[in-house]
């Protein structure tokens, strides 16, 4: 089981749509968490504004302030697909103005999401735009550190790649092949071939890649604005491209965990893979705890 986050740099499109199409195609029970500080878009888009925004991160933050985070957690989720209990959504905040109300929730929430593994549930987190080091305070850092994979989504045009490269540079300075296997940052291209392909983009960013999602604006609107799904939606380029990306995410997650598994080389007694160090640059930072709780 895995905790997968998706993020983007300023102006680089497609993160929420990517998170949605993967959640809907995910082969195991999955929870999609809207953690975008710009505000929730799934209720207004995918659900076409037909559901009240009365559940999600803000009520959960209130519950946390009363010590009821775990007990109240599932009450704040909604079905992502009607009559499918294996796909759920935790809606995000109403608007950017309410972001301070959930600032103290991110660390405990990250730990709660990791704990869902024991129940056999995978988690996808839509972070939206990710703050760059030193410029924007990033309260959601615990989610980034604890994620098995942080998919940095980017378009394939030069302006998208340029801002994405700056985001990656701000988070890690390691670019050699060994580091690419250790970092939890991974490239995901939305709309390859316009004009650069996923491999070219990943090399420019200095990251490994989990592939790409097809450029398919008509079918993407089924997810982004709730347009009616046509008869061929289930076999559309967008939906078909999600399967290989999911497989590569799972494969990379398993391999990365195996590299950090407790075994004979470090004298440990455990027999199975354990969650690796939760840091975007592959190594712990001075003064930070590994439980998502900030500074010791």
C-alpha positions as CSV (number, residue, x, y, z in Angstrom):
1,X,0.0,0.0,0.0
2,X,1.2,3.5,-0.6
3,X,0.9,7.3,0.0
4,X,1.3,9.1,-3.3
5,X,1.3,12.9,-3.5
6,X,0.9,15.0,-6.7
7,X,2.2,18.5,-7.0
8,X,3.0,21.1,-9.6
9,X,4.9,24.4,-10.0
10,X,3.3,27.7,-10.8
11,X,1.4,27.6,-14.0
12,X,2.0,23.9,-14.7
13,X,-1.4,22.4,-15.4
14,X,-3.2,19.1,-14.9
15,X,-2.5,18.0,-11.3
16,X,-6.1,17.6,-10.1
17,X,-7.2,15.9,-13.3
18,X,-4.3,13.6,-13.0
19,X,-5.1,12.7,-9.4
20,X,-8.8,12.1,-10.3
21,X,-8.2,9.9,-13.3
22,X,-5.7,7.8,-11.3
23,X,-8.0,7.5,-8.3
24,X,-10.8,6.4,-10.5
25,X,-8.6,3.8,-12.2
26,X,-6.7,2.7,-9.1
27,X,-6.8,-1.1,-8.7
28,X,-7.2,-1.2,-4.9
29,X,-9.2,0.8,-2.3
30,X,-8.1,4.4,-2.5
31,X,-8.7,7.7,-0.7
32,X,-8.2,10.9,-2.7
33,X,-7.3,13.9,-0.5
34,X,-7.6,17.5,-1.7
35,X,-4.7,19.3,-0.1
36,X,-4.5,22.2,-2.5
37,X,-4.1,25.6,-0.7
38,X,-5.9,27.3,-3.6
39,X,-9.1,25.6,-2.5
40,X,-11.2,22.6,-3.5
41,X,-12.1,22.2,-7.2
42,X,-13.4,18.7,-7.3
43,X,-16.8,19.4,-5.7
44,X,-17.5,22.3,-8.1
45,X,-15.9,20.5,-11.1
46,X,-16.2,16.8,-11.1
47,X,-19.4,16.8,-8.9
48,X,-20.7,19.9,-10.8
49,X,-21.5,21.7,-7.6
50,X,-24.3,19.3,-6.7
51,X,-22.9,18.4,-3.3
52,X,-22.7,20.7,-0.2
53,X,-19.2,21.6,0.9
54,X,-19.9,20.6,4.5
55,X,-17.3,17.9,4.9
56,X,-13.6,17.8,4.4
57,X,-10.4,19.4,5.8
58,X,-11.9,22.3,7.7
59,X,-14.3,20.2,9.9
60,X,-11.5,17.7,10.3
61,X,-9.2,20.5,11.6
62,X,-11.9,21.4,14.2
63,X,-12.2,17.8,15.2
64,X,-8.4,17.6,15.5
65,X,-8.4,20.6,17.8
66,X,-10.7,18.6,20.1
67,X,-8.5,15.5,20.0
68,X,-11.0,13.7,17.7
69,X,-9.0,13.4,14.4
70,X,-9.0,9.6,14.2
71,X,-12.6,9.2,15.3
72,X,-13.9,11.8,12.9
73,X,-11.7,11.0,9.9
74,X,-14.1,8.9,7.8
75,X,-17.1,11.1,8.6
76,X,-15.4,13.8,6.6
77,X,-15.1,11.8,3.4
78,X,-17.6,11.3,0.6
79,X,-17.8,8.5,-2.1
80,X,-15.9,9.4,-5.2
81,X,-18.0,7.0,-7.2
82,X,-21.6,6.2,-6.4
83,X,-22.1,2.8,-4.8
84,X,-18.4,2.2,-4.7
85,X,-17.1,2.0,-1.1
86,X,-13.5,1.5,-2.2
87,X,-13.1,5.0,-3.7
88,X,-13.5,8.0,-1.4
89,X,-12.7,11.7,-1.4
90,X,-11.6,13.9,1.5
91,X,-12.6,17.4,0.2
92,X,-10.3,20.3,0.6
93,X,-10.7,23.8,1.9
94,X,-13.3,26.2,0.5
95,X,-10.9,29.0,-0.5
96,X,-7.3,30.2,0.0
97,X,-8.5,32.5,2.7
98,X,-9.3,29.5,4.9
99,X,-5.9,27.9,4.6
100,X,-4.7,29.2,8.0
101,X,-7.5,27.3,9.7
102,X,-6.0,24.0,8.7
103,X,-2.3,24.9,9.1
104,X,-2.0,22.8,12.3
105,X,-3.7,19.8,10.7
106,X,-1.1,18.7,8.1
107,X,1.4,16.9,10.4
108,X,-1.3,14.8,12.2
109,X,-3.1,14.2,9.0
110,X,0.0,12.9,7.3
111,X,0.5,10.4,10.1
112,X,-3.2,9.4,9.9
113,X,-2.9,8.8,6.2
114,X,0.2,6.6,6.6
115,X,-1.7,4.6,9.2
116,X,-4.4,3.8,6.6
117,X,-1.9,1.3,5.1
118,X,-2.7,-1.1,7.9
119,X,-6.2,-1.2,6.6
120,X,-5.2,-1.9,3.0
121,X,-6.0,1.6,1.7
122,X,-3.8,3.6,-0.7
123,X,-3.9,7.4,-0.6
124,X,-3.5,9.9,-3.3
125,X,-2.9,13.5,-2.2
126,X,-3.5,16.5,-4.6
127,X,-1.1,19.1,-3.3
128,X,-1.6,21.5,-6.2
129,X,1.1,24.1,-6.3
130,X,4.0,23.3,-4.1
131,X,5.9,26.1,-2.3
132,X,9.5,26.7,-3.2
133,X,12.1,26.7,-0.5
134,X,12.5,30.0,1.3
135,X,10.0,31.8,-0.8
136,X,6.7,30.3,0.4
137,X,6.2,28.7,3.7
138,X,5.1,25.1,3.1
139,X,3.0,23.9,6.0
140,X,2.2,20.7,4.1
141,X,5.8,19.5,4.3
142,X,4.9,16.5,6.5
143,X,2.8,15.1,3.6
144,X,5.8,15.6,1.2
145,X,8.2,13.9,3.6
146,X,6.0,10.9,4.4
147,X,4.9,10.2,0.8
148,X,6.3,7.2,-0.9
149,X,6.2,9.1,-4.2
150,X,5.7,12.8,-4.9
151,X,4.7,13.1,-8.5
152,X,5.8,16.5,-9.9
153,X,3.4,17.0,-12.8
154,X,4.4,19.2,-15.7
155,X,3.2,20.0,-19.2
156,X,5.6,19.3,-22.1
157,X,6.0,22.9,-23.2
158,X,9.1,24.9,-22.4
159,X,7.5,27.3,-19.9
160,X,6.0,24.4,-17.9
161,X,9.3,22.6,-17.9
162,X,11.3,25.7,-16.8
163,X,9.1,26.5,-13.8
164,X,9.0,22.8,-12.8
165,X,12.8,22.6,-13.0
166,X,13.1,25.5,-10.6
167,X,10.7,23.7,-8.2
168,X,12.8,20.5,-8.3
169,X,16.0,22.5,-7.9
170,X,14.6,24.2,-4.8
171,X,13.8,20.8,-3.2
172,X,16.9,18.8,-4.0
173,X,20.4,19.3,-5.3
174,X,21.1,15.7,-6.1
175,X,20.8,14.7,-9.8
176,X,23.0,11.6,-10.2
177,X,21.4,8.2,-11.1
178,X,21.7,6.7,-7.6
179,X,20.0,9.8,-6.1
180,X,17.1,9.5,-8.5
181,X,16.4,6.0,-7.1
182,X,16.4,7.3,-3.5
183,X,14.4,10.5,-3.8
184,X,10.6,10.4,-3.5
185,X,10.3,13.1,-6.2
186,X,9.3,11.6,-9.6
187,X,8.3,13.3,-12.8
188,X,4.8,12.9,-14.4
189,X,4.2,14.5,-17.8
190,X,0.8,15.7,-18.8
191,X,0.4,15.8,-22.6
192,X,3.8,14.5,-23.9
193,X,5.0,15.4,-27.3
194,X,4.0,19.1,-27.2
195,X,6.9,19.1,-28.1
196,X,9.0,17.2,-25.5
197,X,8.5,13.6,-24.4
198,X,8.5,12.3,-20.8
199,X,12.0,10.9,-21.0
200,X,13.5,14.2,-22.2
201,X,11.6,16.1,-19.5
202,X,12.7,13.8,-16.7
203,X,16.4,14.1,-17.8
204,X,16.0,17.9,-17.8
205,X,14.5,17.8,-14.3
206,X,17.1,15.3,-13.0
207,X,14.4,12.9,-11.9
208,X,13.1,9.4,-12.7
209,X,9.7,9.3,-14.5
210,X,6.5,7.4,-14.1
211,X,5.5,8.2,-17.6
212,X,2.8,10.4,-18.9
213,X,-0.9,11.1,-19.2
214,X,-2.3,11.7,-22.7
215,X,-3.3,15.2,-23.8
216,X,-7.0,14.7,-24.1
217,X,-8.9,17.9,-23.4
218,X,-12.4,16.7,-24.3
219,X,-12.3,13.7,-21.9
220,X,-10.3,15.6,-19.3
221,X,-13.4,17.9,-18.9
222,X,-15.4,14.9,-17.7
223,X,-13.2,15.2,-14.6
224,X,-12.4,18.9,-14.4
225,X,-15.9,20.4,-15.1
226,X,-18.2,17.4,-14.9
227,X,-19.0,17.2,-18.6
228,X,-21.0,14.1,-19.6
229,X,-18.9,11.1,-20.3
230,X,-19.3,9.9,-23.9
231,X,-19.6,6.3,-24.9
232,X,-15.9,6.0,-25.6
233,X,-14.7,7.7,-22.4
234,X,-13.6,4.4,-20.7
235,X,-11.3,3.7,-23.7
236,X,-10.2,7.3,-24.2
237,X,-6.5,8.2,-24.5
238,X,-6.6,9.8,-21.0
239,X,-8.1,6.8,-19.3
240,X,-5.9,4.3,-21.1
241,X,-2.8,6.3,-20.3
242,X,-3.5,6.1,-16.6
243,X,-3.0,2.4,-16.3
244,X,0.7,2.3,-17.2
245,X,1.4,5.3,-15.0
246,X,-0.3,3.5,-12.0
247,X,1.8,0.4,-12.7
248,X,5.0,2.4,-12.8
249,X,4.1,4.2,-9.6
250,X,3.5,0.9,-7.8
251,X,6.7,-0.7,-9.2
252,X,8.8,2.3,-8.2
253,X,7.3,2.4,-4.7
254,X,8.0,-1.3,-4.2
255,X,11.6,-1.0,-5.4
256,X,12.2,2.2,-3.3
257,X,10.9,0.6,-0.2
258,X,12.9,-2.5,-0.8
259,X,16.1,-0.4,-1.0
260,X,15.4,0.8,2.5
261,X,14.1,-2.5,3.9
262,X,15.5,-3.6,7.3
263,X,17.6,-6.7,6.7
264,X,20.8,-8.5,7.3
265,X,23.0,-5.6,5.9
266,X,22.1,-3.3,8.7
267,X,21.7,-5.9,11.4
268,X,17.9,-5.4,11.7
269,X,15.6,-8.3,12.5
270,X,12.6,-7.3,10.3
271,X,11.8,-9.4,7.3
272,X,9.6,-7.0,5.3
273,X,10.0,-3.6,3.6
274,X,9.6,-0.6,5.8
275,X,8.8,3.0,4.9
276,X,12.1,4.7,3.9
277,X,13.3,8.1,5.2
278,X,10.6,10.6,4.3
279,X,12.7,13.4,2.8
280,X,12.5,14.7,-0.7
281,X,16.3,14.8,-1.1
282,X,16.8,11.2,0.1
283,X,18.3,12.1,3.5
284,X,17.2,13.5,6.8
285,X,17.4,17.2,7.6
286,X,19.0,18.4,10.7
287,X,16.5,19.0,13.5
288,X,13.6,17.3,11.9
289,X,11.7,14.3,13.2
290,X,10.7,11.4,10.9
291,X,7.2,11.2,12.1
292,X,5.9,14.3,10.3
293,X,5.8,16.2,13.5
294,X,8.3,19.0,12.6
295,X,11.3,19.9,14.6
296,X,12.3,17.9,17.7
